[in-house]
Amino acid sequence: MGPLVHARVLELGSTIAGPFCGRLLADFGAEVVKVEPPTGDPVRSMGKHKAAPSGEDVSLYAASILRNKRLISVDMRTPEGQQVIKDLVRTSDVLIENFRPGGLEKWGLGWEGLKAVKPDLVMARISGFGQSGPYSPRPGFGIIGEAVSGLRHITGDPDRPPARVAVSLTDYITGLYTAFGIAMALIHRDRTGEGQVVDGNLMESAFSFMEPHIPAYDQLGHVANRAGSRLPGVSPNGLFQTRDGRHIQIAASANPVFKRLCQAMGREEWVADERFSTARARGQNQEELEGMIQDWVGQQELAPLEAMLIQADVPATRIFTMADVFEDPHYAARGTVARVPHPALGALAMAAPAPHLSASPGEIRWPGRAIGADTRAVLADQAGYDQARIQQLIEAGIVAQAEE
């Protein structure tokens, strides 16, 4: 019964950005109906799979990103399937799609067509480069938008090619921004009765994370580059290797924190050293300062060093693996890893809804289910179809219902 409990969402998006956006809304109470083609969303083929005792091949990724959604299967390439979508739009508040710009228009399902069906609709459109501009017709995946945004250029070590985070980061950023846009559009609609288009795209979502580097180029001509584990101009803030060959992240750039770090290191004189006495001076002498810190860290073992710095109130930590996460008491206390009943696996761990809301928190009501698991129920409840019509659509291959 989250804060979006009165919102009905029709999700046409596929792969990650669209489904993640829909998952965020579903976690906080929205009634999300996800439309998949008969072959299923491509996300079902991504990530790890597990064979259940029943013999079912379970997509672990899909079980999480498709959670809390009612799943239907419609062939939108057919006129009959397009009519099904329009009939569902009539009773929906929000539509999420991430086709290439112009794709839905070919089927009569663009903004103008759907606004005629539902004048106060909020239509969230996710694409590679936006609904306008010379790049808008180009196909785009997260890594493409990330590359064009400049974010990829600054990711990795300076002496190596641009690296990437081992998740679809830009898709997640874009899904998050689009969900934020939908929430704002719903507030606007509640106040004015007016629907609108939310134009989310991969390039601009990633580009927004380039915030400090935009005015720096505009005013100074400075082109940011890869800096490895450092945060350029902010020091100390980086990764250091311990004597036992492990790594610790230390973030002590603010003056009071830097003082506590110096005390913990037995280097109190650094606080008054003009090279390090201010945050700006430390940033200007970053390589020298962090080299000296590395010399000290290199003499320490990770476990006692981490404990000592935490005791000294210095932000520091080892780099967690997923195994560390599952063993960590703070994750357990916060319920950050949720365990959800799964019909084939018994229980399945996934990320709990975030952020925490004290009065209307999100919740996971069920994991992602089979393709077309809710087709009959949704077409009856939301499109108003009788069972005879639904059966005709099934037999014609326009919609599909999962086997019981």
GIGI-V797721 format. One line per field, one symbol per residue. ss: DSSP state (H for helix, E for strand, C for the rest). psi: psi as a letter, one per 20 degrees, with the letter a starting at -180 (. if undefined). Layout:
ss->???
psi->???
//
This chain:
ss->CCCCCCCEEEECCCCCHHHHHHHHHHHCCCEEEEEECCCCCHHHHCCCEEECCCCCEEEHHHHHHCCCEEEEEECCCCHHHHHHHHHHHCCCCEEEECCCCCCCHHHCCCHHHHHHHCCCCEEEEEECCCCCCCCCCCCCCHHHHHHHHCCHHHCCCCCCCCCCCCCCHHHHHHHHHHHHHHHHHHHHHHHHCCCEEEEEEHHHHHHHHHHHHHHHHHHHCCCCCCCCCCECCECCEEEEECCCCCEEEEECCCHHHHHHHHHHHCCHHHHCCCCCCCHHHHHHCHHHHHHHHHHHHCCCCHHHHHHHHHHCCCEEEECCCHHHHHHCHHHHHHCCEEEEEECCCEEEEEECCCCCCCCCCCCCCCCCCCCCCCHHHHHHHCCCCCHHHHHHHHHCCCEECCCC
psi->laikhjpppooiqrdggghgghhgghhkiqnpoppqrhirphhhiqaqqpprhiipopohghhgijqjqppqppniiqhhhhhgghhhhhjqhqppqlrqpighhhjkkaggghhhgnhkqooooprgjrirrhihiqqprghghgghhihhhjpaqhjrqpaqqkrmghgggghgghhghggghhggghhijprrponqqgghghhhijghighhgghijpoqrqjciqopjoqpnapqprhjjaqpppolhqghhhghggghiklhhhhiphhjhrhghhhhkgggghghghhghiiqqgghgggghghjkpoqqroprhhgghiphggghikhoqoppphhifqpqrpqqqrpphhmqrqohqrqaqpjhjgggghgghikqrhggghghghijgrqpqq.
//
